[in-house]
Every structure is written in structure tokens, then in C-alpha cells.
Amino acid sequence: MSPAISAAVSRQRMLRAALVLIVVSLLAGLGLRQPNPPDEPRFVLAARSMVETGQWLLPHRGSGLYAEKPPVFMWLQAASYQLVPHWPVAFLLPSLLAALATLWLTWDLTRRLWNRRVAVYAVMALFAVLQFGLMAKRAQIDMVLVALSTLSLWGLLRHLLRGPDWRAWTLGLFAAGVGTVTKGVGFLPLLLLLPWMALPRSHWSVLHARAQAGRAWLLVLPAFLAGTAVWLGPLGIALWQSNDPQLHAYAHELLFKQTGTRYAHAWHHVKPAWYYLQVIATLWLPGCLLLPWLLPAWWRRLRRGDPRYVLLLAWSVLVLVFFSASPGKREVYIFPMLPALCIAAAPLLAGLLRRRGIRIVLTGYVVLLAVAALALGSGIALHLHWAENTALKRGMELASMQSVGICLIGLGVVGLVAIAWSSGKRAGTAVIVTTAALWMVYGLALMPALDPYSSAARLMQRVGQRIGPDAEIGMLAWREQNMLQADRPVTDFGFKTPWQQQWEKAGPWLAHAPEKRWLFVLKQAVPACIDPAQRIDIGESNRNQWQLLPGTAWHKGCVSATSAAEQTSVDSSAD
């Protein structure tokens, strides 16, 4: 076998091993934890309600409608449960599958725009970024949104740069529509049309698409609207057939307040204009460390007018500007940019990774991560003072953290061994191996250890034991994780309803069977007129203190005097 063939076979083996490592690390921990606040419990609660009631059009949070997000992501979770009837697995499946789909779409689009070797660099770059792994392992809408946005870019760019490809074009537009009813910003891939229109008409890669631009524009609105009709169609029919004010209020809240109003006049998560630079500098590690080398290289290619770079980078800038213009900002908002930037970086990585400066930077990143893991793991394993204080604040048992400490030490060892093996020449490989080890520790040790406390499972277990198997329970000023982890059916009196109005319903409910009924309530929401001798401090969870009240603790005329401002303050601090 010639040296060239031998080297090619070796590269193929390394590639297969890396892909297996990526998939295994993303799978690690599946089924080992419950939904964690703030977002996961509310989505799973709505999905569970869909499965139990058969009512899938309108998501519910307890007895009320959940009008903050469209139901598409909850549909996916409910459908996953139908396939795998075990919530600890089912609630994470949509994010996991979306992550794998995003990796494949990134690979395939890069392969079509450049070649297979460059496509491998794009996939590895995307996997190495911290935010990608975090979102792949969380049951949030954003990973599914990124998969749909990447699918849309995949279809649009195939047609615009390697077309004509009318099926890909239509699919890309349709995916943008589905993305919009998954989360309101799903239309952002359509911004790609702005830099495309600015491209020189004579460039060979856009001639075919330019020649049939009229037909392409005619398809934009119908295909996009067809995607939005996945949910807006059934909702529109329901609104047309019903005069229910609750349904119309739900539609108005979701279609207007949670979209345009939230973008233009955000009422929470207000951040300065430069906030996303902070996100890029932290959650986009280690990729952001390469920006001093990538930015000049990108600029040179933009000056040459290469349409691939123009479209990918101009679209990313437009997305960044779009989100920076809104006062409300969260770290996940710019996540859809990441696959496009990894694709744009991929053709440059083979050359950049041979540079001594980049090797030193990436080696330093892995060493820093390994040393931090060793220090943190040793502190936990040796029960140092700060580790004991942290466990005490969370109400955790030190024994439950022992496995976390050992696994963190293992992560540190893996990182240092990877650096030693790479000899400074394979810094990129060391990054991939260490990243995979990080997500294995995260999924198999860290999250399962924190889960009983962060998911409120331990608290609700105590509640069930205290009131006994035959008791009924109501909840007031509750959080979604409390209802989700309850071991029996729960009566609630509204979620966003003012506490005073909740007490007006909860009191008579308790009085109807005072010996059998209990109320689980946020401590701040308990009025002074409740018998202090009968209040039971049942525990703390997610920075909140909770009490159990037997039905006999309430008497007629006892209602909450908490003001709306005080309730809003408590609710905001809990989100």
C-alpha cells in the first residue's frame, strides 16, 4: 500500500472515530434527568397535557393556556413520548435529533459549496463550540429552531449558488415558515435574499439563479406561508369557528405581544447593545479565539467577491444587527448564526491549524479547561470548604457530588492526555476529544447529580410523603416544575393570576374537605391570617421557599394582601 493510500485510510478511520465520539457524547445522559427550570418544565408540562387530554392545538400550563410560545416544539416532545413513552428520554429527543440534523446539514451544505474535506472541518468546528453542546443537551426551542434555520439556508443556498434547484428552494422557504411558527424569528433565513440581490449579476455561480429570478420570487410567499400554516392554519380555523374570548386572547398574546411588542419594547432580559460580543467571547469558545485570524481572511475573500462568503457572512451580520437592535437580548438569540459562520470558517481551518499561534491558543484553551476541571473535581472530592458551602446552599448531600468530583478529575486527565498526545501539532484534535469528554461528564455525572434539586423532584417527593397517598393537593403561586414533579393530580388556581384572586378560589376549595386537602404555596404568598401553628416549611427549591398548609389552616375571609408589584417582583426573580 502506497504512503498516500495509507494516509487516506488513516484519515478515514480518524474521521469515523471522531463522528462516533461526537454522537456518543451528545447521547450521554439521555434519560438520566428530569426537566430543569426555567424553560424545560413548562414545555414538558404542556406536552404531557397534550398526551393526556388529546388536545394538541392549544398548549396548557395547568388549568390555563400557555401563550408565550407556539406549540410546535411541544408537539415534537409529545410525539417523541408517543414513540418512547418515558419522559426523561422523550423530552430531550427533539433537541438531540435537531443537533444531529444540524451537523448533517452543515456537512452537506459545506460539501456542496466546497468539498468533503472542508465539510469535515465545518462539522468539527460546530461541535467544538460550547453553545452547540449546551443547546443539544437542553430541551429548549432554540436547538430545533437552529435545525430549521440551517435547513432553510441549506435549501436557499443550494438554489442560489448551485442551482437551479427548485425542490431545495421550496424546502428552504417552507422550513423558514415552520421555523417562524416554532419561534417567531424563524423567518431570518429569508434575509439571505438581501445580500444575494446585491451580488454582481455576472458571477458564474449565480447566473442560473439570476436567469430564473422571477419564478423564484413568485415561490417565496406561497412556500413560506405554507410552512407557517402548519400551526396558523388550524389556529385560524379554530378562531373562525369559536367566539371564546380566552382563545382570542391567547391568539392576540402570542401573535402580537410575544412577537412584535416583545422585540420592539422588551419588558425583560434588557441588555446593552454590546451584549452579544460578550456572548461570542464566552459561549462561542473556542471558536472565538480564532477570530483574530479569521476576520482578515474573511475580509480578503469578501473583497474578491466570492458569493459563498458574501452570502454566509452578510447574512450573519444581518442577524447580529437584527437582534442587537432590540432592547431584549438573550444568549440563545444569535445561536442560528453559528452553523453559517462555521461553514464560512471551514475552508480556512486546514491552513490556520498549521499556524503556531493558533496551535498555542487552542492548546492553552484545553489546558485551562483541564486544570479548571482538576481543581474543581479535587475540591469536591476532598470536601473542601467552598464545596461544602455550595452543596449546603443548594440543599445537596455531599455524597451525591462525589461522583461529579471524580468525573471532573477524569475530564482534566483526558484533556491533559489529549494535549500530550497531540504534541502541540494536533491541537484541533485535542479540542474535539476534550469537548466530547466535557459533554460526557455533563450528561452522565453533573446533571444527574444536580437533578433532584434543580428539577424540584426531591422537594415534591417530600411533599407527597408528608401529606400521604390519599390526600388531595392544590398549588398557589407555583412553578411549572412543582406541578410536573407532583406525584398525583394537582388543582391549581391560575398561574399568572394575581395571588389575591388565587386565594379567593383556593380558600373555599380547602374548606370543602379540610381534613383531606392541602395547599402547596410559595412562602411569600401566604397571608398573615393563615394559622402560623399549622404552616409547614417543606423546603427550598430554585431559590424559593415553600410551605404546606392543611385545609384547617384557612378560615373564611382570609385572603392575600400582596400587591401586584410585590408579586411581579417575586415572579421576575424566579424566572
N, C-alpha and C positions, 0 to 999 in steps of 0.2 A: 504494500500500500504506500502510495507516494505521500510525502510530508503534507502536501496541500489537502489531499483527501482525508488524511488522518486528523488534520486540524479542523476540517469541516465537520467530521464525525464528532470530535470532542466538543465543538461549539454546540452541535445539536443536542448532545447529552446534557451539557450545562444548561441549555435553554429549557429542556424538558424538566430537569430538576428544579430550576427556578420557578417554572409555572406550577409544578406540584406544590412547591413551598408556599407560593402565593395563595393558592386555593386552600390549602390546609390551614394556613394562618388566618384567613378570613372566616373559615368554618369553625375555628377553635372557639369553644364556649357556647355554641348554638344549643339552646335548651337548658343551659345551666343557671339562668337567672330570670327574674320577673321584670316587668316593665318598670322603669325608673322615671321619676319626675324630672322636668316639668311636662314634657310633651307625650312621652310614651304611654302613660296610664290613660290619658283622655282618648287617645286614638284606639287603644285596645278596648276600653270601656264601650266606645261607640261600635266597634267591630263585633264585640261579644253580644251587644244588644241586637245587632242585625241578625246574627246567627240564631239567637234565642227567639226573636219575635218574627223573623221573616220579613221585616220592614227595612229595606235597604236604601230607599231613596233619600230619607232624611235621617242623618245620624243623631243619636240621642246621648245626652250626658245625664244619667239618672232619669228623672221624670221629664226633663226639659230638652229642647232641641239644642244641638251643638252647632252654632252658626259662625264659628271662627275660621273654619277650613272646609273646602268642598269634600265630599265623601269618597273620592276616588281612591285615596290611599287606604282608607278604612275598608273599602270594598276588597282591595288586594289582601289585606290582613284576614278579613272574613273568608275570602276564597281560599287562602292558604290553610285556614283552620279546617275547611271542608276537606282539603286534601290530606292534611296532617293534623288530626284532632287532638292537639296538645299545644296549649297557648304559649308556653315558654319557647317552643320551636316556631310555631306559626307566626307569632307577632314580629319576628326578626327576618322571616323568609323574604318578604318583598325587598328589603334593603340589601340583603345578601345577593339575591338574584340580580337586582339593579346594578350592584357593584360589579358583578361578573360580566353583565351585559355591557356596562360602560367600558370595561377593559377590552372586551372583544371589539366593540365599535371603534375604540381608539386605535387598536391594532389594524383593523381592516381599512379604516379611512387613511391611516398613515401609509399602509401598504399600497393603496391605490394612488396616493399623491406622490409617494417616493418609491420605496421598495420594502421588502420583508425585513431586511436588517435594520433599517431605520424604524420600522414598526415595533420591533422588539425594544428599542430604546424608549419609544413613547410609552409603552406599557410599563416598563420598569420605572420610568420617571414618575408616572402617575401613581403607581403603587407605593413608591418611596415617600411621597408627601404625606405628612401626618394627618391632615384633614381628611384625606380619602379613606384611610383605615378607620378613623373615628366614625365617620358617617356610615361606612359599610357595616359597622357593628352597633349602630343605633337605629331604633325603629322610628325614624323621623321621615317626613315627606321629602326632604331635600335630596336623599340619595336616589329616589325614584324620579324626582324632577331632573336631576343631572343626567340620568339614563335617557329620559325622554328628550332633553335638550341636545344631548350628544347624538341621539338617533336623528333628530331634526337636522343638525349640522351635517351629519353623515349623508343624508338624502340630498340636502341642498347643494353641498359641495360636490357630490358625485355628478350632479347635473350641470352645475355651473362651470366646473373645471375639467371634468372628464366625460361630459355628456355629448349629445343629449341623452338623458336617461329619465324618461317621463315617470316611470314607476317610482324611482328613487325620489324624484322631485315631489311627487304627490304624497309619498310616505313621509317625507320631511315636513311638509306643510301640515299633514294630518297629525303628526307627532307633536308639533308646536301647539296645535289646538287641544290635544289631550293634555299636554303639559300645562296649558292655561287653566283648565278646569281641575288640575291636580293641585296647582298652586298658582296664584294669579300671574306670576312673572314668567310663565311658561312660553309666552309669545316672543321672548327675547331673541331666539334664533332668527326671527324674521328681520332683525336689524342687520343681518348679513347682507341684505339686498342693498343697503345704502353704500357700503364701500364697493360692492360689485358694480353698481351703476357708475361709479367714479373711475373704474378701470379703463385703460386705453382700449378702444374698440378693436384695434388691430392685433392685439396679442393672440397668438395661436391657441392658447388654452381656453380662451373664452369665445372664439369665433363661432363655434357650433351653437352655444347657448345664446349668443347675441343674435344669430340668424333667426332664431325662433322665440325671441323675447316676448313678442305679442301673445303667443299661445301660453307661454309660461306665466305671464301676468294674469291671464284670464283664469288660471287654475288656483291662484293664491287664495282668494277669498273663499271659494267653494270648498276647497280641501281643508283649509284652516277651520272653517265653520263646521264642517263635518266632524272634525276632531272634538270641538267644543260640545257638539250635540250628544256626545257620549253621556254627558250629565245634564247639560242645559236643555236637551230635548225632553227627557222625562220630567224635569222640573217645570218646564214651560207648560207641558200638558197638565200637570198637577195644579199649577196656578190657575190655568184657564178653567179647570173643572171645579175648583174649590173657592169658596169665599171665606175660608178660615183665616181670621186675622193673624193667628200665630204663624201660619205658613207664609203669608205675605210679609210679615215682619222678619221672618227668617231669611227670605229671599232678599229683602232690602238690606238687611245687615250684611249678608255675605257678598252680594253683588256690588254694593256701593261703599259701605263703611269700611269693610275689611279689605278693600282694593284701593280705589282712588283716594278716599279720605285718609286711609292709613299711610299711603305713600306721600301725599302732599302735606298732611297735618298729623304726623305720627304722635301718639299720646304716650308711648313708652319706647324703651330702647333708643332714646335720643342720644346721638353720639356726634362728635365733631367731624368736619369734612375729611380729616386725615385718618380717620379711624381704620380704614381698610389697609392703609400702609402698615399699621400695627398688626393686623390680621395676617397679612402676607409675610411679615417678618417673624411670625411665631408659628402659626398653624400650617404655613407652607414650607416649613423646614423639611428636608434640607435643600429643596429646590431653590428657595430664595437666595441661598448662599452663592448660587451660580449667576445671579443677575448681573453682577459687575462685568462678567464676560459675555453673557447672552445679549444684553442690551446693545452694545456696539455691533455685535454680529448681526442682530436683527435689523438694526438701522442700515447697515450696508446692503442688506438684501431688499429692504424696502426702497432704498434709493435706486436699486436696479429694476424695481417694478415687478418683482416676482409675485404673481397673483396669489399663490398659495400663502405666502407670508402676509401679503396685504390684507387678504380676507380674514385669516385667523387672528392676526394681531389687531387690526382695526376693529373687528367685532369685539374682541376682549376689552379694548379701550372703551368702546361704546357702553358695554355692560358696566364697567367700573364707573364711568361718568353717570350712568343712569342711577345706580344705587347711591353714589356719593351725593347726588343732588337731593336725595330725600333726607329729612332730619332723622328718621328712624333707621337704625342700622344694626344688623346682627352679623356675626362672623360667617353664617351659612349663606348669606345672600350672594356673595361673589363666588361661591363654590362652582356654579356652572361654567365659569371661565377656565377652570383648571385643566380639563381634558384638552381644550383648544390650545392652551399655552404649552402643554406637554407635547402635543403634536408639532407645534412650531419650534420647540426646542430640540426635538429628537434628531433631525438631520445634523445638528451641530455637536451632539454629545460625544460621538465617537472621537472627534478631534479634540474636544475640550477635555475629555477624561485622560488624555495623554499629557496634558499640561501639568507641570509640577505644582503650580499654585493651587489648582483645583484639587489635585490629589491631597495636598496638605490640608485644605479646608475641609474636605469630606472626611478625611482621617480624623481630624480634630473633632468633628461632629460626632462620629462614632465613639471616640474615646471619651468625650464629655458625657454622652448618653450612658456608656458602660460604667464610668466612675460614679455617676449620679445613682444608677441602679444599685451598684455595690454598696454605696454609702447608705442609701435608703433601706435596702434589704438588710444590711447588717444592723442598722439601728432598730428595725422591727424585730429581727431575730434575737437580738440581745436585750430586748425590752428596755431600751434607753428611755430617759425621762420624757423626751419630746414625743416618742412613740406612744408611751403610756397616756400622756395628756391628750394626744389626738384621738386615741381609742376611747378614752373616757368622755370626751366631748361628743362623740358620735354614739355613745352608749354601747360600744362594742366590747366584746371579750377579747383579750389579748391572744388567747389560744386560736381564735378564728383568723387572726392576722399572721400567725406563724408560717403558714403555707405561702402567704404572699411574700414574706421576707425571704424565704428560701428561693422562691421563683425569681424574685428580683436579683438575688445574688447570681442565680443561673443566667439571667439576662445579661448581667455585667460580664460574666465569664465568656458567654457567647460572643459579645461584642469585642472583647479583647483578643479572643482566639481568632476571630474573623480578621481583625487588623493584623495580627501576627502572621496569619496565613497569606494575606494579600501582599505583605511586604511593601506596602505603600504604593504598589503598582496596580492593584485591583481594588481601588477604593470604592468604586461603584458597586462591585460585588459585595464588599463588606457592608455597605449601606443596605443592600437588599436583604442580606442574611440577618442583620441586626433588626431591621424593620419587621421582618417576619417573626423573629423571636419576640419582639415587643408586643405584637398583636396576639401571639400565643399566650404570653403571660397575662395580658389584659383580659383575654377571653376565658382562660382556664383557671386563673387564680384571683386576680384583682376584683373583677366584677362579681363573681360568685361570693367572695368574702364580704364585700360591701352590701350585697343584695338584700339580706334580711332587714337591714337598717334603712337603706336608701329607698327601697320599694315599699316600706311600711308593713311588710309581711310579718315581722316579729311583733310589731305593735298590735296588729289586728288579730294575731294568734292569741295574745294576752287578753284582748277584748272578748274573743269567743270563749276562752276558758273561764273568764270572770263571770260572765252572765249565764253560762250554762247552755246546754243544747236546745232547750225548749223555749228560750226567751226570744222575743222579737226586738229588733234594733232599728232605731231611726238615727238619721245623721243631720246635723245642723252645722253650718259654716265648715263644711267638709272639703276635702281634696279628693281628686279622682282616684289616687292610689288607695285611699281608705275604702272606698266603695268596691274597687276592683279586688282588693285582698280580703274583703269580708267573707266569712265562712257560711253566710246564709243570705237570703233575700233582704234587701235594705229598703226602708221607707225614707224618702228624702222630701224636703220641703222647698226645693229650689236650689240652684247653685249660685247664680248671681243675684237672687232675690235679697233685698235688704234683710238683715238679721231680725229686725223687729217683726217684719211680716212672716218670716220663718217661724218665729216663736208663737205667733198668733195661730199657726197651724199645728206646731209641734206640741204645744201645751194640751189642747183637747185630745190629741192623739195619745199622749201619755195617760191622760186622765181616764180614757176609755178602758184601759186594762193596766192600772198602775203596778200591779204585782208581777206582771209579765213583761212589760215593755221598758226598754232602756233607751237613753239618748246618748249618742257619741257626739261630743261637741268640742269645738275649739275653745280653749280656756278663756280667751279674751271675749268670747261671745256669750259667756254665762252671766246673766244678770244677778245683781246683788240679792234679789228676792228669792233665789233658789236656796234651799236649806243647806248651809255650809257643812253641816254634820254629815250629810248624805253624799256630798261630792266625792268622787274617787279620782285621784290623779293616776291615770292609767299609763302615762308615759309620754315620751318626746319622740318626734319623728320629723325629719326635714325642717328642722329649726322651729317647729311648732310644738306647743304643749297641749295635751288633750285630756279631757275629763269624761268620765262616765257618770250619768245621772240616772238613778232609778225613777220610775214613774211617780213614786211617792214624794220625790223631792220638789215637784212642781205643785203650785196651788193656783187656783183661779185668780186671774188678774195680774199674774207675774209675766211681764214681757221685758224685752231688752230695751235699754235706753241708749244703746250705742248709736252714735251719729253716723250718717253716710260717709263723712270724711274719715272718721276713725276706721270704719270697715274697709274703705278703699285703701287706706294706708296699710292695713294688715294684709289685704289681698295682694297688693303690689309687692310687698316684701316677701311674700310666699312664692311668687311666680319666678 
